[in-house]
Amino acid sequence: MTTRLLFSSVTLVAALLMSGCVGALPSEQAAREQVARIGRQLPSLGAKSAALPRGQADSSFAEYARYAVLNHPAVAAGYQDWQAAVESIVPSRALPDPKFTFEADVADTLMTVMPGLMFDFMTPGKRTAMAQEATATSQIAYRAYVSAVLSVASEVRKSWIELAYVEEAIRLREASLAALTQAATVAEAEYSTGKGMATLENPIRIANAAARLRSELATLQDRLIAGRATFKATLGLLPTEGDPVWPHPVLVVTKLPSEEELWHRILSANPELARMRAMVDMAMANVAVARTAGTPDFSLGAMADLQASPLMVRPTAQISLPVWRGKIASILASAEARRDAAVARVMAEQLTMAAQLAQMLYMVRESDRMIAYLDDTALPGNERVVATVEAGYQSGMTGLAMIPETKLMSLGMLLERAAALRDRETAVNGLLLMVSDVGLADSPLLTESGSVNP
């Protein structure tokens, strides 16, 4: 009899343990495979892998962007948060830990000693719903990780554009200073020799302009230093770490598709909208959990009296009674309200995205018009003026100082063009962030040109 009771107790405990197992859902398995696959591409936390590309003088933007994504701590933090969310799925569907119980009867002596085990249970449907909610929560963390990747790449591109503009501005300002120096030499020679109607006004005016250019060059050099420091930070490198090989980027026009195509890509690929849709999925899973609030939970266990002969086993059972219908209704109403709020936030974000798209396209078009004006009208017109001045000098109708000053106007227009192109590409960078897909290899923020093909 004692043996049968012991066997029955062991069988009961084994059955309880086995009934507590709920297998991984397909969505959970997919999340685990995804986080493991991306984790193999990233260096270990806190480690700077020597194998990562540090860039060469002619390295492309894509190489620097890839290095930043692999090296930046913001990406590592997003990945670790995502991994933590995935690892939280198993505890959400697991049963509570079993409890060891102990009971004793004591009079003058120890009368009974009854140790035991107690198991708390929820229905498989409730635990499945909780696992689905945890899986949906992990998708929010995944979208946050993707946003971190794209934000890092966007910051690298923004710094890349700034470096390209500053280097071009320095080149044009140095050429302008050389033209002014040439003009100053000619003006001083004409004034000292008394040629034509030369006065002291021209040398003084040119000297003032040259001094202003030197000040602008000094400012641009400081701006270059700040731009490189920013670029280094976007790569995930501290000031105490060695400098990367500084790139020498060139500003180019990025092609964009139509406004309709951009809007379609925003709806399908925008990382913030994707994160909010994941929040909707989580809220819907929360509603499913709330609908199980009326399902009772129960506890089963057994205690054995070690003092009794034959051995006595005392089974115990408890069950919750969810009888407060108002409480259950409020739980469900609260979950449904959170779901509706999440859906409304997605719609609100779409309105914000539509306004941002219109504003950025306006900035792109404004810059395009300025660039077109300079390329098609202002610069060709000034070239004709330079040719006219050179012809006038050869015929003796104009002074030699007019030639470098006229060329100076062209250099100023080229600087204005570089500024317009910088503003355009900065707006395009924002557009690329809005339409970037979750696939790292396909993201326009990480490609060589950054263009979005129509």
C-alpha positions in Angstrom: 0.0 0.0 0.0 2.8 2.4 0.9 4.6 1.6 -2.3 1.4 2.3 -4.3 0.9 5.6 -2.6 4.4 6.7 -3.2 4.1 5.6 -6.8 0.9 7.5 -7.2 2.4 10.6 -5.7 5.4 10.5 -8.0 3.1 9.9 -11.0 1.0 12.9 -9.9 4.0 15.1 -9.6 5.3 14.0 -13.0 1.9 14.5 -14.6 1.7 18.0 -13.1 5.2 18.9 -14.4 4.4 17.6 -17.9 1.1 19.4 -18.1 2.9 22.6 -17.4 4.9 22.5 -20.7 3.6 24.7 -23.5 5.7 24.5 -26.6 7.2 27.5 -28.4 4.9 29.2 -30.9 6.0 29.6 -34.5 6.3 33.4 -34.0 8.5 32.8 -30.9 10.7 30.4 -32.8 11.0 32.9 -35.7 12.0 35.7 -33.3 14.7 33.6 -31.7 16.1 32.6 -35.1 16.1 36.3 -36.2 17.8 37.6 -33.1 20.4 34.8 -33.3 21.1 35.5 -37.0 21.7 39.2 -36.5 23.6 38.6 -33.3 26.2 36.6 -35.3 26.8 39.7 -37.4 27.5 42.0 -34.5 30.7 42.1 -32.4 30.4 41.1 -28.7 29.2 43.8 -26.4 31.9 46.2 -25.4 34.4 44.8 -27.9 35.9 46.7 -30.8 36.6 44.1 -33.3 40.0 44.6 -35.1 38.5 43.0 -38.2 36.0 45.8 -38.7 36.8 48.1 -41.6 38.4 51.3 -40.4 38.2 53.0 -43.8 40.8 54.0 -46.3 41.4 57.4 -48.0 39.2 56.3 -50.9 36.7 54.3 -48.8 33.0 54.6 -49.9 30.2 55.9 -47.7 28.8 52.3 -47.6 32.0 51.1 -45.9 31.9 53.8 -43.2 28.1 53.3 -42.7 28.6 49.5 -42.2 31.4 50.1 -39.7 29.2 52.6 -37.8 26.3 50.1 -37.6 28.6 47.3 -36.4 30.4 49.5 -33.9 28.0 52.1 -32.5 26.8 51.5 -28.9 23.3 52.7 -29.8 22.9 49.7 -32.1 24.4 47.4 -29.5 21.9 48.7 -26.9 19.0 48.3 -29.2 20.0 44.7 -30.0 20.4 43.8 -26.3 17.0 45.3 -25.5 15.5 43.2 -28.3 17.3 40.0 -27.2 16.0 40.6 -23.6 12.5 41.0 -24.9 12.8 37.7 -26.9 14.2 35.9 -23.8 11.2 37.1 -21.8 8.8 35.1 -24.0 9.6 31.8 -22.2 8.9 33.0 -18.7 5.6 34.5 -19.9 4.3 31.1 -21.0 5.9 29.1 -18.2 4.1 27.9 -15.1 5.0 29.5 -11.7 7.8 27.8 -9.9 6.6 24.9 -7.7 6.5 25.6 -3.9 7.8 23.4 -1.2 5.4 23.2 1.7 5.9 22.0 5.2 3.4 21.3 8.0 3.9 19.8 11.4 1.8 19.0 14.4 3.5 19.6 17.7 2.1 18.9 21.2 4.5 17.6 23.8 6.4 16.0 21.0 6.5 16.2 17.3 3.4 14.4 16.2 3.4 14.7 12.4 5.9 15.9 9.8 4.3 16.6 6.4 6.5 18.1 3.7 5.0 18.5 0.3 4.9 20.2 -3.1 2.4 22.7 -4.5 2.0 23.6 -8.2 0.1 26.6 -9.5 -1.6 26.2 -12.9 -3.1 28.4 -15.6 -5.0 27.0 -18.6 -2.9 26.5 -21.7 -5.0 29.0 -23.6 -4.2 31.8 -21.1 -0.5 31.0 -21.2 -0.6 30.9 -25.0 -2.2 34.3 -25.0 0.5 35.6 -22.6 3.2 34.2 -24.9 1.7 35.9 -27.9 1.7 39.2 -26.0 5.3 38.8 -25.1 6.2 37.9 -28.7 4.4 41.0 -29.9 6.4 43.0 -27.3 9.6 41.6 -28.7 8.6 42.8 -32.1 8.4 46.4 -30.7 12.0 45.9 -29.4 13.0 44.6 -32.8 11.6 47.7 -34.5 13.4 49.9 -32.0 16.6 48.1 -32.9 16.0 48.7 -36.6 15.3 52.3 -35.9 18.6 52.5 -34.1 20.4 51.0 -37.0 18.8 53.4 -39.5 19.3 56.4 -37.2 23.0 55.7 -36.9 23.3 55.3 -40.7 21.4 58.6 -41.2 23.7 60.4 -38.8 26.7 59.1 -40.7 25.3 60.3 -44.0 24.4 63.7 -42.5 28.0 64.1 -41.3 29.2 62.8 -44.7 27.3 65.6 -46.4 28.7 68.2 -44.0 32.2 67.1 -44.6 31.7 67.2 -48.4 30.3 70.7 -48.2 33.0 72.1 -45.9 35.8 70.7 -48.0 34.3 72.1 -51.2 33.7 75.5 -49.4 37.4 75.6 -48.3 38.5 74.8 -51.9 36.3 77.5 -53.4 37.3 80.1 -50.7 41.0 79.3 -51.3 40.5 79.8 -55.0 38.6 83.1 -54.3 41.5 84.3 -52.0 44.0 83.5 -54.8 41.9 85.5 -57.3 41.7 88.4 -54.8 45.4 88.3 -54.3 45.9 88.5 -58.0 43.5 91.3 -58.2 45.2 93.1 -55.4 48.6 92.8 -57.1 47.2 94.3 -60.3 45.3 97.1 -58.5 48.4 98.1 -56.5 50.5 98.1 -59.7 47.9 100.2 -61.5 47.7 102.6 -58.6 51.5 102.9 -58.1 52.0 103.5 -61.8 49.0 105.9 -62.1 47.7 103.8 -65.0 44.3 104.9 -66.2 41.9 106.1 -63.5 43.3 103.9 -60.8 42.7 105.1 -57.3 43.5 103.9 -53.8 39.9 102.7 -53.4 40.4 99.5 -55.4 43.4 98.2 -53.4 41.7 99.0 -50.1 38.4 97.3 -51.2 40.2 94.2 -52.4 42.4 94.1 -49.2 39.2 94.2 -47.1 37.6 91.4 -49.1 40.8 89.3 -48.8 40.8 89.8 -45.0 37.1 88.7 -44.9 37.9 85.6 -46.9 40.8 84.7 -44.6 38.4 85.0 -41.6 35.9 82.8 -43.4 38.6 80.3 -44.2 39.7 80.1 -40.6 36.0 79.6 -39.6 35.7 76.9 -42.2 38.8 75.1 -40.9 37.3 75.1 -37.4 34.0 73.8 -38.9 36.0 71.0 -40.6 37.5 70.0 -37.3 34.1 70.0 -35.6 32.6 68.1 -38.6 35.3 65.4 -38.3 34.7 65.1 -34.6 31.0 64.6 -35.3 31.8 62.1 -38.0 34.0 60.2 -35.7 31.3 60.1 -33.0 28.8 58.8 -35.5 31.1 55.9 -36.2 30.9 55.0 -32.5 34.5 56.1 -31.7 35.3 58.0 -28.5 37.6 61.1 -28.6 40.3 59.0 -26.8 40.3 56.4 -29.6 42.4 56.7 -32.7 41.0 58.8 -35.6 39.7 57.0 -38.7 41.1 57.7 -42.1 39.3 60.8 -43.0 37.2 60.5 -46.1 37.1 63.2 -48.8 33.4 62.9 -49.9 31.9 64.7 -52.9 28.4 66.2 -53.0 26.3 64.5 -55.6 22.6 64.7 -56.5 20.5 61.8 -55.2 17.7 60.7 -57.5 14.3 60.4 -56.0 11.1 58.8 -57.3 7.7 60.5 -57.4 5.9 61.8 -54.4 3.3 59.0 -54.7 6.0 56.3 -54.7 7.7 57.9 -51.7 4.4 57.9 -49.8 3.8 54.3 -50.7 7.3 53.4 -49.3 6.6 55.4 -46.2 3.5 53.4 -45.5 5.2 50.1 -46.2 8.7 50.6 -44.8 8.9 53.6 -42.4 10.5 52.3 -39.2 8.5 54.4 -36.8 5.2 53.3 -38.4 6.4 49.7 -38.2 7.1 50.2 -34.5 3.6 51.6 -33.9 2.0 48.7 -35.9 3.9 46.3 -33.6 2.4 48.2 -30.7 -1.0 47.6 -32.2 -0.2 43.9 -32.4 0.9 43.9 -28.8 -2.3 45.7 -27.7 -4.4 43.1 -29.6 -2.5 40.3 -27.8 -3.2 42.1 -24.6 -6.9 42.1 -25.4 -6.6 38.3 -25.9 -5.0 38.0 -22.4 -7.7 40.2 -20.9 -10.4 37.9 -22.3 -9.0 35.1 -20.2 -9.4 37.0 -17.0 -12.6 35.1 -16.3 -10.8 31.7 -16.6 -10.0 30.3 -13.1 -6.5 29.3 -12.0 -5.9 26.3 -9.8 -3.2 24.8 -7.6 -2.5 21.1 -6.9 -0.2 19.5 -4.5 0.4 16.7 -2.1 1.9 16.4 1.4 3.3 13.1 3.0 3.2 12.4 6.7 6.6 11.0 7.4 5.6 10.0 11.0 2.7 7.9 10.0 2.9 4.2 9.4 1.8 3.3 6.9 2.8 6.4 5.0 -0.1 8.9 4.6 -0.4 11.2 1.6 -2.6 14.3 1.8 -3.5 15.7 -1.6 -4.5 19.4 -1.7 -6.2 21.5 -4.4 -7.2 25.2 -4.8 -9.0 27.0 -7.5 -9.5 30.8 -8.0 -13.1 32.0 -8.4 -13.2 35.0 -10.8 -16.7 36.0 -9.7 -16.3 39.8 -9.8 -17.7 40.4 -13.3 -17.3 44.2 -13.0 -13.5 43.7 -12.5 -13.3 41.4 -15.4 -15.3 43.8 -17.6 -13.0 46.7 -16.6 -9.9 44.7 -17.4 -11.2 43.9 -20.9 -12.4 47.4 -21.5 -9.0 48.8 -20.5 -7.2 46.5 -22.9 -9.6 47.4 -25.7 -9.1 51.1 -25.1 -5.3 50.6 -25.3 -5.8 48.8 -28.6 -7.9 51.6 -30.0 -5.4 54.2 -28.8 -2.6 52.3 -30.5 -4.5 52.2 -33.8 -5.2 55.9 -33.5 -1.5 56.6 -32.9 -0.7 54.9 -36.1 -3.1 57.1 -38.0 -1.8 60.2 -36.2 1.8 59.2 -37.2 0.7 58.9 -40.8 -0.6 62.4 -40.8 2.7 63.6 -39.3 4.6 61.7 -42.0 2.5 63.2 -44.7 3.3 66.7 -43.4 7.1 65.9 -43.1 7.1 64.5 -46.6 5.6 67.6 -48.1 8.0 69.8 -46.2 11.1 67.8 -47.2 10.0 67.7 -50.8 9.6 71.5 -50.8 13.1 71.8 -49.5 14.4 69.5 -52.2 12.5 71.3 -55.0 13.6 74.7 -53.7 17.3 73.6 -53.8 16.7 72.0 -57.3 15.4 75.3 -58.6 18.4 77.2 -57.2 20.9 74.7 -58.6 19.1 74.8 -62.0 19.2 78.6 -62.0 22.9 78.6 -61.3 23.8 75.8 -63.7 21.6 77.0 -66.6 21.7 80.8 -66.2 24.0 82.4 -63.7 27.2 80.4 -64.2 27.0 80.4 -68.1 26.2 84.1 -68.0 29.1 84.9 -65.8 31.4 82.9 -68.1 30.3 85.1 -70.9 31.1 88.2 -68.7 34.6 86.8 -68.1 35.1 86.3 -71.8 33.9 89.8 -72.5 36.2 91.3 -69.8 39.2 89.4 -71.2 38.4 90.6 -74.7 38.0 94.1 -73.4 41.4 93.9 -71.7 43.0 92.8 -74.9 41.5 95.7 -76.7 42.4 98.1 -73.9 38.8 98.9 -72.9 39.0 97.3 -69.4 41.7 97.0 -66.7 43.5 93.7 -65.8 42.1 93.8 -62.3 38.6 93.2 -63.7 39.5 89.6 -64.8 40.1 88.1 -61.4 37.3 90.0 -59.8 34.9 88.6 -62.5 36.2 85.1 -61.8 35.6 85.7 -58.2 31.9 86.1 -58.9 31.9 82.6 -60.5 33.5 81.1 -57.5 30.9 82.8 -55.3 28.2 81.3 -57.4 29.8 77.8 -57.1 29.8 78.2 -53.3 26.2 79.1 -53.4 25.5 76.0 -55.5 27.4 73.9 -53.0 25.3 75.3 -50.2 22.1 74.6 -52.1 23.2 71.0 -52.9 24.1 70.5 -49.2 20.6 71.7 -48.2 19.0 69.4 -50.8 21.0 66.3 -49.7 20.2 67.0 -46.0 16.5 67.0 -46.9 17.0 63.9 -49.0 18.8 62.2 -46.0 15.6 62.8 -44.0 13.5 61.3 -46.8 15.8 58.2 -46.9 15.3 57.7 -43.2 11.5 57.8 -43.7 11.5 55.3 -46.6 14.2 52.9 -45.5 13.3 49.3 -45.3 14.2 47.0 -42.3 16.6 44.9 -44.5 20.0 46.3 -43.8 21.4 45.3 -47.2 18.5 47.0 -49.0 18.4 50.2 -47.0 19.1 53.3 -49.1 20.8 54.8 -46.1 23.5 52.2 -46.4 24.0 52.1 -50.1 26.8 53.8 -52.1 24.7 56.6 -53.5 21.8 56.5 -51.2 19.4 56.9 -54.1 15.9 55.5 -54.1 15.4 54.1 -57.6 12.0 55.1 -59.2 
